[in-house]
Amino acid sequence: MVAEDDQAWDEWSAAHQKLGKTRAALRELRDLPLENPKRMKAAAAVKLAEAELASAAAKID
């Protein structure tokens, strides 16, 4: 494994942790209506974290 792979895995790991945190935050708001601004913001954060994870995964050879 080359250093670039290590860096890619580190990026993936950080993105995976961020996704877990954003999903947990959204779960905390599950009792709110879907159109609640806080819940909508949390849902958007999850979508962004999913995209970041996919981007990081694409960098792994």
N, C-alpha and C positions, 0 to 999 in steps of 0.2 A: 504494500500500500504506500502510495506516495503522499507527500505532505499536502498536496491539493485535495486528495481524497479525505484526509483527516479534517481539513478545513470545511469541506463540503458536509461531512458527517456532523461536525460541530454546528454548522448552520442548520442542518436538518433537525438536530436534537433541540436546539433553541426554539425553532419554529414549532416543533412537536409540543414542547412544554408550554409555549404561548397558546397554542390551540387548546390544550387541556385547561388552562386558566380561563380562557374566554368562554369555553363551554360550561365550566363550573359557574361562572358569573351569570350566564344566561339561564342556567338551571335555577339559580336563586330567584330569578324574576319570572319563573314559569306561571305563577298565580296572577300575574298582571295581564290585562287584555293585550291581544296581539298588536293593537295600534298604539299602545303606550309608548311614548318617546324613549323612555329608558330601555324598554325591552327591544324596541327597534334598533337602538344604537348598539345594544349588546349583540343582537343577531347580526348586524353588519360587521361587528368586530370578529365574530366567528367566521363569517364568509371571508373576510380579509386574511385571517389566520390560516384558513384552509388553502387559500391561494398562495400564501407565503410558504406553507409546507410543501405544496405541489412544486413550487419553483425551486425550493431547496432540494427536493427529491430528484428533480431533473438534472441537477448538477453532479449527482453521484454517478460515477462510472459503473 
